[in-house]
């Protein structure tokens, strides 16, 4: 028997909620850092961490004018 559209949609929403939850984000980050370590070693993990931090700083810099009226 096949699954209905409603059931597929419920499964997709559960998956989406997991991935977007803090736990899901941690799992994705862990996988990314593990793969980076396997490929480039500790130096690669440090570079990835620096890149993520730089991206966060850039995002903050771009959006700070939106949050603060002049």
N, C-alpha and C positions, 0 to 999 in steps of 0.2 A: 504494500500500500504506500502511496505517495503522501507527502506531507501537504497540508493545505496552505494557502497563502497566508492565512492568519497565523498559523504556527510558525511559518518561515519568518514572518515579520517579527513575531515575538522573540524568536531565537536571535535574529539580527539585532533587535533593540537590546537584548541582554548582552550580546557580544560588544555592541557599541558602548553601552554603559560601563562594562568592565574595562575596556580599553581606555575610556576617558576618565575613569576613576583614578584617584591617586595610586591605588594598588596596581592598576594596569599600566600606568605611566612608569612606575618603578620597575615593573617587569620588562617593559620595552627598553628603558634606560640600561637595565642590567644586561640585557641581551646585547645591546649595542656596545657597551663597554667590554663585555666578554669577547665578542667577535673582534673588536679592535685590539684587545690584548693578545689574542691568538695570532692576529695578523702582524701587528706592529710593536708588540711588547708594551712595557710600561711607559715608554716615551710617547707612543701613540695614544695611550689612555690620557696622559697629561695634556697632549695637544687637543684631543677631543673635548676634554673638560674646559680648556681655555677657549675653544671655539664656541662651546655652548654658553659660557659666561659672556663672551663678547657679543654673541647674538642677543642675549638677554639685555645687555647694556644698550645695544643698538635699538632694540624694541622699546625700552624705557625712554630713550632719548627721542625717538620718533613720536611716541604717544604722550609725552609729558605736556606738550602744548595743548593737547585736546583736553586734558584734565584740569589745567590751570587757565582760567580766563585772564586776559591781560587788562 
